[in-house]
Amino acid sequence: MAVRKAGRTQRATAARRTQKKKKVAASVKHSPAKPNKIKDVRNLKTMSGKKPPAPPQKSGFTQEPGFAQAVQNYEAGLKAMQEHKYERAKSLLEKVCESGVRELADRASIHLNTCMQQLGKGSSSAFKTPEEHYDFAVSLINDGNFDDARSHLEKILRQNPKADYAHYGMAALECLIGRIEPALKSLNDAIRLNPANRFQARNDSDFDRLSDDPRFTEVLYPETEPEPEIETVIRKKK
């Protein structure tokens, strides 16, 4: 009887082991498999080797040839107008109008008309006498408007090449802007046409830059100094 009982016990133990194995197998069979995580590994070497796309070029009048020069002339022209240097402004604005840059040319043409109106006020026909015209040129020199002053002095000399006072004014202008050679030439012409200009130049501060030049001394203090034969009114700059 003891043997039979031991046999039953062994069979019961085996049966329990079999049931346990089935449960484990069933749990493994029905458990959903976890998906494998795939890392998004970028090829840094490939990415770094790529060049960024070039930015698109801007289209417009800024790409037109000569645009930078046209802008420079336009700004310089406006500055000259603010300083009442209408001759210089006119020259600069005319270049802008001829540049082909439409956006600037349209604006420049408006300012150019203003310059023409201002220059018309100071045209030679607006003065009753050449001396009055010269006085206007002198006022421009006093204001530092050398370009316009030169233009008016040249007009006077074209109309009357023997206008000694215009040569004298041109000599003073050239000296003030540091053009020594032209200043000496114009001064010589003024003295040749009217020796009285020699005495005026000796005390004229406009010729201070020539004070140490021996050629200036020779012009003002020649060995034989003739007395002035022509009496004229030498107009000083106010």
ChimeraX commands (.cxc) that place a marker at each C-alpha (Angstrom):
marker #1 position 0.00,0.00,0.00 radius 0.5
marker #1 position 2.90,2.30,0.73 radius 0.5
marker #1 position 4.28,1.71,-2.73 radius 0.5
marker #1 position 0.99,2.61,-4.41 radius 0.5
marker #1 position 0.77,5.83,-2.45 radius 0.5
marker #1 position 4.27,6.84,-3.52 radius 0.5
marker #1 position 3.37,6.16,-7.13 radius 0.5
marker #1 position 0.31,8.34,-6.92 radius 0.5
marker #1 position 2.36,11.13,-5.43 radius 0.5
marker #1 position 4.90,11.03,-8.24 radius 0.5
marker #1 position 2.14,11.09,-10.86 radius 0.5
marker #1 position 0.48,14.07,-9.19 radius 0.5
marker #1 position 3.76,15.95,-9.07 radius 0.5
marker #1 position 4.42,15.25,-12.73 radius 0.5
marker #1 position 0.94,16.43,-13.63 radius 0.5
marker #1 position 1.44,19.73,-11.81 radius 0.5
marker #1 position 4.76,20.28,-13.60 radius 0.5
marker #1 position 3.09,19.68,-16.97 radius 0.5
marker #1 position 0.31,22.16,-16.23 radius 0.5
marker #1 position 2.84,24.79,-15.13 radius 0.5
marker #1 position 4.81,24.37,-18.36 radius 0.5
marker #1 position 1.62,24.80,-20.42 radius 0.5
marker #1 position 0.76,28.01,-18.58 radius 0.5
marker #1 position 4.24,29.44,-19.21 radius 0.5
marker #1 position 4.04,28.46,-22.89 radius 0.5
marker #1 position 0.60,30.04,-23.22 radius 0.5
marker #1 position 1.75,33.29,-21.67 radius 0.5
marker #1 position 4.74,33.43,-24.00 radius 0.5
marker #1 position 2.56,32.66,-27.03 radius 0.5
marker #1 position -0.05,35.36,-26.38 radius 0.5
marker #1 position 2.29,38.17,-25.20 radius 0.5
marker #1 position 2.74,40.76,-27.98 radius 0.5
marker #1 position 6.28,41.18,-29.13 radius 0.5
marker #1 position 7.80,44.56,-28.43 radius 0.5
marker #1 position 8.96,46.26,-31.60 radius 0.5
marker #1 position 12.65,46.95,-31.87 radius 0.5
marker #1 position 13.47,50.66,-31.64 radius 0.5
marker #1 position 15.42,51.88,-34.63 radius 0.5
marker #1 position 17.55,54.90,-33.91 radius 0.5
marker #1 position 17.49,57.70,-36.45 radius 0.5
marker #1 position 21.19,57.96,-36.95 radius 0.5
marker #1 position 22.11,60.73,-39.37 radius 0.5
marker #1 position 25.24,60.71,-41.37 radius 0.5
marker #1 position 26.84,63.82,-39.92 radius 0.5
marker #1 position 29.70,63.62,-42.31 radius 0.5
marker #1 position 27.36,63.67,-45.31 radius 0.5
marker #1 position 25.28,66.50,-43.87 radius 0.5
marker #1 position 28.28,68.66,-43.13 radius 0.5
marker #1 position 29.62,68.13,-46.61 radius 0.5
marker #1 position 26.57,69.64,-48.28 radius 0.5
marker #1 position 26.76,73.34,-49.21 radius 0.5
marker #1 position 23.75,75.52,-48.37 radius 0.5
marker #1 position 21.85,76.70,-51.42 radius 0.5
marker #1 position 22.87,80.10,-52.72 radius 0.5
marker #1 position 20.37,82.87,-51.91 radius 0.5
marker #1 position 18.40,84.08,-54.92 radius 0.5
marker #1 position 19.71,87.26,-56.47 radius 0.5
marker #1 position 17.58,90.30,-55.95 radius 0.5
marker #1 position 16.11,91.67,-59.07 radius 0.5
marker #1 position 15.58,95.36,-59.59 radius 0.5
marker #1 position 17.30,98.54,-60.68 radius 0.5
marker #1 position 20.02,98.13,-58.02 radius 0.5
marker #1 position 21.67,95.57,-60.30 radius 0.5
marker #1 position 21.90,97.93,-63.26 radius 0.5
marker #1 position 25.40,98.86,-64.42 radius 0.5
marker #1 position 26.56,102.22,-63.15 radius 0.5
marker #1 position 23.92,102.35,-60.41 radius 0.5
marker #1 position 26.45,103.06,-57.64 radius 0.5
marker #1 position 27.98,105.92,-59.63 radius 0.5
marker #1 position 24.54,107.34,-60.37 radius 0.5
marker #1 position 23.67,107.29,-56.66 radius 0.5
marker #1 position 26.93,109.02,-55.81 radius 0.5
marker #1 position 26.31,111.74,-58.40 radius 0.5
marker #1 position 22.72,112.17,-57.24 radius 0.5
marker #1 position 23.70,112.60,-53.58 radius 0.5
marker #1 position 26.54,114.98,-54.49 radius 0.5
marker #1 position 24.14,116.98,-56.67 radius 0.5
marker #1 position 21.66,117.40,-53.81 radius 0.5
marker #1 position 24.45,118.46,-51.48 radius 0.5
marker #1 position 25.63,121.04,-54.01 radius 0.5
marker #1 position 22.10,122.41,-54.26 radius 0.5
marker #1 position 21.89,122.77,-50.48 radius 0.5
marker #1 position 25.12,124.76,-50.63 radius 0.5
marker #1 position 23.72,126.88,-53.50 radius 0.5
marker #1 position 26.37,125.55,-55.88 radius 0.5
marker #1 position 23.96,125.28,-58.75 radius 0.5
marker #1 position 26.51,125.00,-61.55 radius 0.5
marker #1 position 28.09,121.95,-59.93 radius 0.5
marker #1 position 24.69,120.52,-59.03 radius 0.5
marker #1 position 23.56,120.93,-62.63 radius 0.5
marker #1 position 26.58,119.05,-63.95 radius 0.5
marker #1 position 26.12,116.17,-61.50 radius 0.5
marker #1 position 22.37,115.84,-62.02 radius 0.5
marker #1 position 22.80,115.84,-65.79 radius 0.5
marker #1 position 25.07,112.81,-65.41 radius 0.5
marker #1 position 22.35,111.07,-63.39 radius 0.5
marker #1 position 19.78,111.76,-66.09 radius 0.5
marker #1 position 22.14,110.28,-68.68 radius 0.5
marker #1 position 22.96,107.21,-66.55 radius 0.5
marker #1 position 19.89,105.26,-67.65 radius 0.5
marker #1 position 18.81,104.53,-64.07 radius 0.5
marker #1 position 15.17,105.47,-64.47 radius 0.5
marker #1 position 14.24,105.73,-60.79 radius 0.5
marker #1 position 17.04,108.22,-60.10 radius 0.5
marker #1 position 16.82,109.99,-63.46 radius 0.5
marker #1 position 13.19,110.95,-62.84 radius 0.5
marker #1 position 14.05,112.55,-59.51 radius 0.5
marker #1 position 17.20,114.18,-60.86 radius 0.5
marker #1 position 15.29,115.84,-63.68 radius 0.5
marker #1 position 13.06,117.61,-61.14 radius 0.5
marker #1 position 16.05,118.97,-59.22 radius 0.5
marker #1 position 17.74,119.85,-62.50 radius 0.5
marker #1 position 14.86,122.14,-63.40 radius 0.5
marker #1 position 15.30,123.89,-60.07 radius 0.5
marker #1 position 18.99,124.40,-60.80 radius 0.5
marker #1 position 18.21,125.86,-64.20 radius 0.5
marker #1 position 15.77,128.31,-62.64 radius 0.5
marker #1 position 18.32,129.41,-60.06 radius 0.5
marker #1 position 21.04,129.78,-62.69 radius 0.5
marker #1 position 18.67,131.80,-64.83 radius 0.5
marker #1 position 18.47,134.35,-62.03 radius 0.5
marker #1 position 22.22,134.74,-62.13 radius 0.5
marker #1 position 22.68,134.66,-65.90 radius 0.5
marker #1 position 24.68,137.38,-67.60 radius 0.5
marker #1 position 21.51,138.83,-69.12 radius 0.5
marker #1 position 20.23,139.55,-65.60 radius 0.5
marker #1 position 23.02,142.12,-64.98 radius 0.5
marker #1 position 23.00,145.62,-66.33 radius 0.5
marker #1 position 26.79,145.92,-66.60 radius 0.5
marker #1 position 29.79,143.55,-66.59 radius 0.5
marker #1 position 30.91,145.18,-63.33 radius 0.5
marker #1 position 27.60,144.24,-61.73 radius 0.5
marker #1 position 28.09,140.71,-62.98 radius 0.5
marker #1 position 31.56,140.71,-61.44 radius 0.5
marker #1 position 30.17,141.84,-58.09 radius 0.5
marker #1 position 27.85,138.83,-58.16 radius 0.5
marker #1 position 30.79,136.51,-58.88 radius 0.5
marker #1 position 32.69,138.05,-55.95 radius 0.5
marker #1 position 29.72,137.37,-53.65 radius 0.5
marker #1 position 29.88,133.73,-54.70 radius 0.5
marker #1 position 33.58,133.62,-53.80 radius 0.5
marker #1 position 32.80,135.11,-50.40 radius 0.5
marker #1 position 30.24,132.33,-49.83 radius 0.5
marker #1 position 32.80,129.69,-50.77 radius 0.5
marker #1 position 30.87,128.82,-53.92 radius 0.5
marker #1 position 33.99,128.60,-56.07 radius 0.5
marker #1 position 32.59,126.49,-58.89 radius 0.5
marker #1 position 29.75,128.87,-59.67 radius 0.5
marker #1 position 32.03,131.88,-59.21 radius 0.5
marker #1 position 34.45,130.44,-61.76 radius 0.5
marker #1 position 31.61,129.92,-64.21 radius 0.5
marker #1 position 30.52,133.56,-63.97 radius 0.5
marker #1 position 34.07,134.92,-64.22 radius 0.5
marker #1 position 34.62,132.83,-67.33 radius 0.5
marker #1 position 31.43,134.26,-68.84 radius 0.5
marker #1 position 32.67,137.79,-68.19 radius 0.5
marker #1 position 36.02,137.02,-69.81 radius 0.5
marker #1 position 34.37,135.44,-72.85 radius 0.5
marker #1 position 32.35,138.60,-73.35 radius 0.5
marker #1 position 35.27,140.91,-72.57 radius 0.5
marker #1 position 38.73,139.28,-72.58 radius 0.5
marker #1 position 40.32,142.59,-71.51 radius 0.5
marker #1 position 38.30,142.89,-68.31 radius 0.5
marker #1 position 41.26,143.20,-65.94 radius 0.5
marker #1 position 39.06,142.98,-62.84 radius 0.5
marker #1 position 37.76,139.58,-64.00 radius 0.5
marker #1 position 41.35,138.32,-64.39 radius 0.5
marker #1 position 42.11,139.64,-60.93 radius 0.5
marker #1 position 39.07,137.89,-59.45 radius 0.5
marker #1 position 40.06,134.66,-61.18 radius 0.5
marker #1 position 43.59,134.96,-59.73 radius 0.5
marker #1 position 42.17,135.37,-56.22 radius 0.5
marker #1 position 39.84,132.40,-56.71 radius 0.5
marker #1 position 42.62,130.13,-57.98 radius 0.5
marker #1 position 44.84,131.08,-55.06 radius 0.5
marker #1 position 42.11,130.41,-52.51 radius 0.5
marker #1 position 41.65,126.86,-53.76 radius 0.5
marker #1 position 45.40,126.23,-53.94 radius 0.5
marker #1 position 45.95,126.36,-57.71 radius 0.5
marker #1 position 49.16,128.35,-57.66 radius 0.5
marker #1 position 50.18,128.26,-61.32 radius 0.5
marker #1 position 46.78,129.41,-62.69 radius 0.5
marker #1 position 46.65,132.07,-59.97 radius 0.5
marker #1 position 49.99,133.55,-61.02 radius 0.5
marker #1 position 48.98,133.52,-64.68 radius 0.5
marker #1 position 45.67,135.29,-64.04 radius 0.5
marker #1 position 47.36,137.83,-61.77 radius 0.5
marker #1 position 49.97,138.58,-64.45 radius 0.5
marker #1 position 47.17,139.11,-66.98 radius 0.5
marker #1 position 45.34,141.44,-64.60 radius 0.5
marker #1 position 48.47,143.53,-63.96 radius 0.5
marker #1 position 49.38,143.60,-67.65 radius 0.5
marker #1 position 45.94,144.99,-68.50 radius 0.5
marker #1 position 45.92,147.36,-65.53 radius 0.5
marker #1 position 49.09,147.96,-63.46 radius 0.5
marker #1 position 46.95,149.30,-60.61 radius 0.5
marker #1 position 46.10,145.68,-59.80 radius 0.5
marker #1 position 49.70,145.24,-58.61 radius 0.5
marker #1 position 49.19,147.61,-55.70 radius 0.5
marker #1 position 45.86,146.08,-54.84 radius 0.5
marker #1 position 47.36,142.57,-54.70 radius 0.5
marker #1 position 50.09,143.65,-52.25 radius 0.5
marker #1 position 47.55,144.07,-49.47 radius 0.5
marker #1 position 45.05,141.43,-50.51 radius 0.5
marker #1 position 44.84,138.56,-48.01 radius 0.5
marker #1 position 43.44,136.28,-50.73 radius 0.5
marker #1 position 47.01,135.91,-51.99 radius 0.5
marker #1 position 48.51,134.82,-48.66 radius 0.5
marker #1 position 49.38,131.42,-50.08 radius 0.5
marker #1 position 51.66,133.13,-52.59 radius 0.5
marker #1 position 53.48,135.29,-50.06 radius 0.5
marker #1 position 56.53,132.98,-49.92 radius 0.5
marker #1 position 56.67,132.34,-53.66 radius 0.5
marker #1 position 59.49,134.35,-55.30 radius 0.5
marker #1 position 57.50,134.60,-58.53 radius 0.5
marker #1 position 54.74,136.41,-56.66 radius 0.5
marker #1 position 57.30,138.82,-55.23 radius 0.5
marker #1 position 58.70,139.52,-58.71 radius 0.5
marker #1 position 55.21,140.29,-60.01 radius 0.5
marker #1 position 54.35,142.66,-57.18 radius 0.5
marker #1 position 57.78,144.28,-56.76 radius 0.5
marker #1 position 59.51,144.53,-60.13 radius 0.5
marker #1 position 62.90,146.22,-60.37 radius 0.5
marker #1 position 61.42,149.01,-62.42 radius 0.5
marker #1 position 58.04,149.83,-61.02 radius 0.5
marker #1 position 55.88,151.89,-63.38 radius 0.5
marker #1 position 53.27,154.19,-62.00 radius 0.5
marker #1 position 49.72,153.09,-62.76 radius 0.5
marker #1 position 48.37,154.99,-65.75 radius 0.5
marker #1 position 44.84,153.64,-65.59 radius 0.5
marker #1 position 42.57,154.57,-62.78 radius 0.5
marker #1 position 40.01,151.95,-61.99 radius 0.5
marker #1 position 37.91,150.87,-59.12 radius 0.5
marker #1 position 39.25,147.61,-57.69 radius 0.5
marker #1 position 36.40,145.78,-56.08 radius 0.5
marker #1 position 37.30,144.19,-52.78 radius 0.5
marker #1 position 35.45,141.16,-51.54 radius 0.5
marker #1 position 33.20,142.14,-48.69 radius 0.5
marker link #1:1,2 radius 0.2
marker link #1:2,3 radius 0.2
marker link #1:3,4 radius 0.2
marker link #1:4,5 radius 0.2
marker link #1:5,6 radius 0.2
marker link #1:6,7 radius 0.2
marker link #1:7,8 radius 0.2
marker link #1:8,9 radius 0.2
marker link #1:9,10 radius 0.2
marker link #1:10,11 radius 0.2
marker link #1:11,12 radius 0.2
marker link #1:12,13 radius 0.2
marker link #1:13,14 radius 0.2
marker link #1:14,15 radius 0.2
marker link #1:15,16 radius 0.2
marker link #1:16,17 radius 0.2
marker link #1:17,18 radius 0.2
marker link #1:18,19 radius 0.2
marker link #1:19,20 radius 0.2
marker link #1:20,21 radius 0.2
marker link #1:21,22 radius 0.2
marker link #1:22,23 radius 0.2
marker link #1:23,24 radius 0.2
marker link #1:24,25 radius 0.2
marker link #1:25,26 radius 0.2
marker link #1:26,27 radius 0.2
marker link #1:27,28 radius 0.2
marker link #1:28,29 radius 0.2
marker link #1:29,30 radius 0.2
marker link #1:30,31 radius 0.2
marker link #1:31,32 radius 0.2
marker link #1:32,33 radius 0.2
marker link #1:33,34 radius 0.2
marker link #1:34,35 radius 0.2
marker link #1:35,36 radius 0.2
marker link #1:36,37 radius 0.2
marker link #1:37,38 radius 0.2
marker link #1:38,39 radius 0.2
marker link #1:39,40 radius 0.2
marker link #1:40,41 radius 0.2
marker link #1:41,42 radius 0.2
marker link #1:42,43 radius 0.2
marker link #1:43,44 radius 0.2
marker link #1:44,45 radius 0.2
marker link #1:45,46 radius 0.2
marker link #1:46,47 radius 0.2
marker link #1:47,48 radius 0.2
marker link #1:48,49 radius 0.2
marker link #1:49,50 radius 0.2
marker link #1:50,51 radius 0.2
marker link #1:51,52 radius 0.2
marker link #1:52,53 radius 0.2
marker link #1:53,54 radius 0.2
marker link #1:54,55 radius 0.2
marker link #1:55,56 radius 0.2
marker link #1:56,57 radius 0.2
marker link #1:57,58 radius 0.2
marker link #1:58,59 radius 0.2
marker link #1:59,60 radius 0.2
marker link #1:60,61 radius 0.2
marker link #1:61,62 radius 0.2
marker link #1:62,63 radius 0.2
marker link #1:63,64 radius 0.2
marker link #1:64,65 radius 0.2
marker link #1:65,66 radius 0.2
marker link #1:66,67 radius 0.2
marker link #1:67,68 radius 0.2
marker link #1:68,69 radius 0.2
marker link #1:69,70 radius 0.2
marker link #1:70,71 radius 0.2
marker link #1:71,72 radius 0.2
marker link #1:72,73 radius 0.2
marker link #1:73,74 radius 0.2
marker link #1:74,75 radius 0.2
marker link #1:75,76 radius 0.2
marker link #1:76,77 radius 0.2
marker link #1:77,78 radius 0.2
marker link #1:78,79 radius 0.2
marker link #1:79,80 radius 0.2
marker link #1:80,81 radius 0.2
marker link #1:81,82 radius 0.2
marker link #1:82,83 radius 0.2
marker link #1:83,84 radius 0.2
marker link #1:84,85 radius 0.2
marker link #1:85,86 radius 0.2
marker link #1:86,87 radius 0.2
marker link #1:87,88 radius 0.2
marker link #1:88,89 radius 0.2
marker link #1:89,90 radius 0.2
marker link #1:90,91 radius 0.2
marker link #1:91,92 radius 0.2
marker link #1:92,93 radius 0.2
marker link #1:93,94 radius 0.2
marker link #1:94,95 radius 0.2
marker link #1:95,96 radius 0.2
marker link #1:96,97 radius 0.2
marker link #1:97,98 radius 0.2
marker link #1:98,99 radius 0.2
marker link #1:99,100 radius 0.2
marker link #1:100,101 radius 0.2
marker link #1:101,102 radius 0.2
marker link #1:102,103 radius 0.2
marker link #1:103,104 radius 0.2
marker link #1:104,105 radius 0.2
marker link #1:105,106 radius 0.2
marker link #1:106,107 radius 0.2
marker link #1:107,108 radius 0.2
marker link #1:108,109 radius 0.2
marker link #1:109,110 radius 0.2
marker link #1:110,111 radius 0.2
marker link #1:111,112 radius 0.2
marker link #1:112,113 radius 0.2
marker link #1:113,114 radius 0.2
marker link #1:114,115 radius 0.2
marker link #1:115,116 radius 0.2
marker link #1:116,117 radius 0.2
marker link #1:117,118 radius 0.2
marker link #1:118,119 radius 0.2
marker link #1:119,120 radius 0.2
marker link #1:120,121 radius 0.2
marker link #1:121,122 radius 0.2
marker link #1:122,123 radius 0.2
marker link #1:123,124 radius 0.2
marker link #1:124,125 radius 0.2
marker link #1:125,126 radius 0.2
marker link #1:126,127 radius 0.2
marker link #1:127,128 radius 0.2
marker link #1:128,129 radius 0.2
marker link #1:129,130 radius 0.2
marker link #1:130,131 radius 0.2
marker link #1:131,132 radius 0.2
marker link #1:132,133 radius 0.2
marker link #1:133,134 radius 0.2
marker link #1:134,135 radius 0.2
marker link #1:135,136 radius 0.2
marker link #1:136,137 radius 0.2
marker link #1:137,138 radius 0.2
marker link #1:138,139 radius 0.2
marker link #1:139,140 radius 0.2
marker link #1:140,141 radius 0.2
marker link #1:141,142 radius 0.2
marker link #1:142,143 radius 0.2
marker link #1:143,144 radius 0.2
marker link #1:144,145 radius 0.2
marker link #1:145,146 radius 0.2
marker link #1:146,147 radius 0.2
marker link #1:147,148 radius 0.2
marker link #1:148,149 radius 0.2
marker link #1:149,150 radius 0.2
marker link #1:150,151 radius 0.2
marker link #1:151,152 radius 0.2
marker link #1:152,153 radius 0.2
marker link #1:153,154 radius 0.2
marker link #1:154,155 radius 0.2
marker link #1:155,156 radius 0.2
marker link #1:156,157 radius 0.2
marker link #1:157,158 radius 0.2
marker link #1:158,159 radius 0.2
marker link #1:159,160 radius 0.2
marker link #1:160,161 radius 0.2
marker link #1:161,162 radius 0.2
marker link #1:162,163 radius 0.2
marker link #1:163,164 radius 0.2
marker link #1:164,165 radius 0.2
marker link #1:165,166 radius 0.2
marker link #1:166,167 radius 0.2
marker link #1:167,168 radius 0.2
marker link #1:168,169 radius 0.2
marker link #1:169,170 radius 0.2
marker link #1:170,171 radius 0.2
marker link #1:171,172 radius 0.2
marker link #1:172,173 radius 0.2
marker link #1:173,174 radius 0.2
marker link #1:174,175 radius 0.2
marker link #1:175,176 radius 0.2
marker link #1:176,177 radius 0.2
marker link #1:177,178 radius 0.2
marker link #1:178,179 radius 0.2
marker link #1:179,180 radius 0.2
marker link #1:180,181 radius 0.2
marker link #1:181,182 radius 0.2
marker link #1:182,183 radius 0.2
marker link #1:183,184 radius 0.2
marker link #1:184,185 radius 0.2
marker link #1:185,186 radius 0.2
marker link #1:186,187 radius 0.2
marker link #1:187,188 radius 0.2
marker link #1:188,189 radius 0.2
marker link #1:189,190 radius 0.2
marker link #1:190,191 radius 0.2
marker link #1:191,192 radius 0.2
marker link #1:192,193 radius 0.2
marker link #1:193,194 radius 0.2
marker link #1:194,195 radius 0.2
marker link #1:195,196 radius 0.2
marker link #1:196,197 radius 0.2
marker link #1:197,198 radius 0.2
marker link #1:198,199 radius 0.2
marker link #1:199,200 radius 0.2
marker link #1:200,201 radius 0.2
marker link #1:201,202 radius 0.2
marker link #1:202,203 radius 0.2
marker link #1:203,204 radius 0.2
marker link #1:204,205 radius 0.2
marker link #1:205,206 radius 0.2
marker link #1:206,207 radius 0.2
marker link #1:207,208 radius 0.2
marker link #1:208,209 radius 0.2
marker link #1:209,210 radius 0.2
marker link #1:210,211 radius 0.2
marker link #1:211,212 radius 0.2
marker link #1:212,213 radius 0.2
marker link #1:213,214 radius 0.2
marker link #1:214,215 radius 0.2
marker link #1:215,216 radius 0.2
marker link #1:216,217 radius 0.2
marker link #1:217,218 radius 0.2
marker link #1:218,219 radius 0.2
marker link #1:219,220 radius 0.2
marker link #1:220,221 radius 0.2
marker link #1:221,222 radius 0.2
marker link #1:222,223 radius 0.2
marker link #1:223,224 radius 0.2
marker link #1:224,225 radius 0.2
marker link #1:225,226 radius 0.2
marker link #1:226,227 radius 0.2
marker link #1:227,228 radius 0.2
marker link #1:228,229 radius 0.2
marker link #1:229,230 radius 0.2
marker link #1:230,231 radius 0.2
marker link #1:231,232 radius 0.2
marker link #1:232,233 radius 0.2
marker link #1:233,234 radius 0.2
marker link #1:234,235 radius 0.2
marker link #1:235,236 radius 0.2
marker link #1:236,237 radius 0.2
marker link #1:237,238 radius 0.2
view
